Amino acid sequence: MNRKLKHFKDGKLHIYVRTKEGTKMTTWVGRTFIQGNQLVKTSGTSNFNKAKQILFKWYDELQLKDKVGIEIHKRDWLERELDKHNHKLELVRTILPIILLVMQTIIMIKIF
């Protein structure tokens, strides 16, 4: 994958060319980080000046949405609920194997 990386908007918008393997097709792609997640958008063109206009507009729209408090990353009900309980689930995932190990040790001691 051939990448020519360019930085814009105070280094917050990265534009690079993506070459599809096995072909000579190239497309300019934009990447930014907003509201805790990375977003990537293809410009759909191999012309850098057109791509720059498209990706600048996309970036500016994202910034405006963020400024007025619109959630950019759409999440469904289940994902939001799981996020609320993520720490509890991690704790259970950590403690359960320890409990099983202790139980197995006790069983092995009683057998021998």
N, C-alpha and C positions, 0 to 999 in steps of 0.2 A: 504494500500500500504506500503510495507516494504522497507525502504531505508537505505542503508549503504553508507554514503557519504564519499568520499575521494577527497582530493585536490591535484592538480599537476600543473606544469608550473607556479610557483609563485602564486598559488591560482587562476589562471585564467581558469583552466580546472577542472571541477567538474565531477567526475565519481561516479555513484551510481547504485545500483541494483534495478531494478523495477520488482516487482512480480505481475503477472497478477491475479486479483481477481478471486476467484473461482477455480483457478488451482494452481499447484505448479511450474509453469514455471517461471523462472527468467531470466532476461537479463540485462547486464550491459549497461548503457546509459551514454553518455557524454553531458555536457552542458557548453557553453561558451557565452560570451558577446562580440560582435565585430561589429564595424561600427554602433553603436547605437541600435543594436537589439540582442536579445538572440537567439542562435541556439542550437538545441538539435539533437543528432544523436544516434541511437541505434547501438550497436556493433553487434547485432545478435547472441551473444554467452553468455553462462552462465559461461564460463571459464574466470576468472579475468585476467590472464596473456595475453591471446589472445585479450580480450577486450581492455586491456591497450595499446597493440601494435596498434590495429585498430584505437582507439580514439586518440592516440598520433599522428599518421600519419594524421588523419583528421584535428586535431588542427594545426599541422605544415603547412599543405596545406592552411588552412584558413589564417594563419599569413603571409605566403608568398604572397598570393593573395592581402591581405591588404597592405603589404609593397610596392608592385609594382603598387598599385592603382586600382586593379580590383574590381568592385562592386560585393559584395558577395550576397547581397539581391536583387534579380531581381525584378524590379518593371515595370509595364506596363505604357504606355503613359498616361492613365487616372489618375493613382495614382500619377505620377510625377506632372501632371498639378494641381490636387487637392491640393497637398502639397504646391505648389507655392501660392495658394489662400486661404490657410487654415485660416489665421488670419482674412481675410476679411469675410469669411463665418462665423466665430465665432462672429464677430462684428454684422453682420446681424442677427444672431441667438439670440443675446442678445438684440438688439435694437427693433426688430420686436414685441416681446411680450409687451414691455414697451409702444410702440406706440398704440398697440391694447387696452391695459388697459386704456390709456388716452382717446382714442376714445369711449370706452364703458362707461367710467365715464361721459364724456360730453353728451352722448346719455341719460344716466340715469338722469342726472341733467335736461335736456330739457323735459324729459317725466314727471317728477314730478315737 
